Amino acid sequence: MPVKKITGASTEEELVQETVRELRRRSLPDAIIAAVVIRLKYPDKPTEPVQDSMVCPICRKGKLHFSIASSNGHIWARCTTDDCVRFMQ
């Protein structure tokens, strides 16, 4: 089920916040939550590599820097806040 249907959010920021709340309610790990938020922004496998950043959806203090491979759509991400999320999918 698409996240927008779950949350009923009207703006992108509301969608991110509602998604994080819903996934935390389901006790999912922070890396999964961050990956889902990145996929909200980039739902399809890119045709060229992507490098981007956003406010970290986990700590909401640091920046989550991430890249998405064009070959397989895998995500690498790391927050600038110490001891926050970092992962390779």
C-alpha positions as CSV (number, residue, x, y, z in Angstrom):
1,M,0.0,0.0,0.0
2,P,1.5,3.4,-0.9
3,V,2.6,5.5,2.0
4,K,0.4,8.4,1.1
5,K,-2.6,6.2,1.5
6,I,-1.4,5.2,5.0
7,T,-0.7,8.7,6.2
8,G,-3.0,11.1,4.5
9,A,-0.2,13.7,4.5
10,S,-0.6,16.8,2.3
11,T,3.0,18.1,2.1
12,E,6.3,16.3,1.6
13,E,7.5,17.2,5.1
14,E,4.2,15.9,6.6
15,L,4.6,12.7,4.5
16,V,8.1,12.1,5.9
17,Q,7.1,12.8,9.5
18,E,4.0,10.5,9.3
19,T,6.0,7.8,7.5
20,V,8.7,7.8,10.2
21,R,6.0,7.7,13.0
22,E,4.2,4.8,11.3
23,L,7.4,2.8,10.7
24,R,8.6,3.4,14.3
25,R,5.2,2.2,15.5
26,R,5.9,-1.0,13.7
27,S,9.3,-1.2,15.4
28,L,11.4,-1.1,12.2
29,P,15.1,-0.4,12.4
30,D,16.3,3.2,11.8
31,A,18.1,2.1,8.6
32,I,14.9,0.7,7.1
33,I,13.0,3.9,8.0
34,A,15.7,6.1,6.4
35,A,15.7,3.9,3.3
36,V,11.9,4.2,3.0
37,V,12.2,8.0,3.3
38,I,14.8,8.1,0.6
39,R,12.6,6.0,-1.6
40,L,9.8,8.5,-1.2
41,K,12.0,11.1,-2.8
42,Y,13.4,8.6,-5.5
43,P,10.9,5.9,-6.0
44,D,12.4,4.5,-9.2
45,K,15.8,3.1,-9.9
46,P,17.8,6.1,-11.4
47,T,19.2,6.0,-14.9
48,E,22.3,7.8,-13.6
49,P,23.9,7.7,-10.1
50,V,22.3,10.0,-7.6
51,Q,24.1,11.8,-4.8
52,D,21.9,13.9,-2.5
53,S,21.2,14.9,1.1
54,M,18.3,15.8,3.3
55,V,17.5,16.5,6.9
56,C,18.0,13.2,8.7
57,P,14.5,11.7,9.3
58,I,15.9,9.8,12.3
59,C,17.6,12.4,14.5
60,R,16.2,15.5,12.6
61,K,19.4,17.3,13.6
62,G,22.0,16.1,11.1
63,K,22.1,15.8,7.3
64,L,21.6,12.4,5.8
65,H,23.9,12.1,2.8
66,F,23.1,9.3,0.4
67,S,23.8,7.9,-3.0
68,I,21.8,5.6,-5.2
69,A,23.5,3.3,-7.7
70,S,22.1,3.4,-11.2
71,S,23.1,-0.2,-11.9
72,N,21.0,-1.8,-9.2
73,G,19.2,1.0,-7.2
74,H,21.1,0.2,-4.0
75,I,21.4,3.0,-1.4
76,W,24.4,4.1,0.7
77,A,23.6,6.6,3.4
78,R,25.1,8.2,6.5
79,C,24.0,10.9,8.8
80,T,26.4,13.6,9.9
81,T,25.3,13.2,13.6
82,D,27.5,10.9,15.6
83,D,25.9,7.5,16.4
84,C,22.9,8.1,14.1
85,V,22.0,6.0,11.1
86,R,24.3,4.8,8.4
87,F,23.8,1.9,6.1
88,M,24.4,0.2,2.8
89,Q,21.4,-1.5,1.2
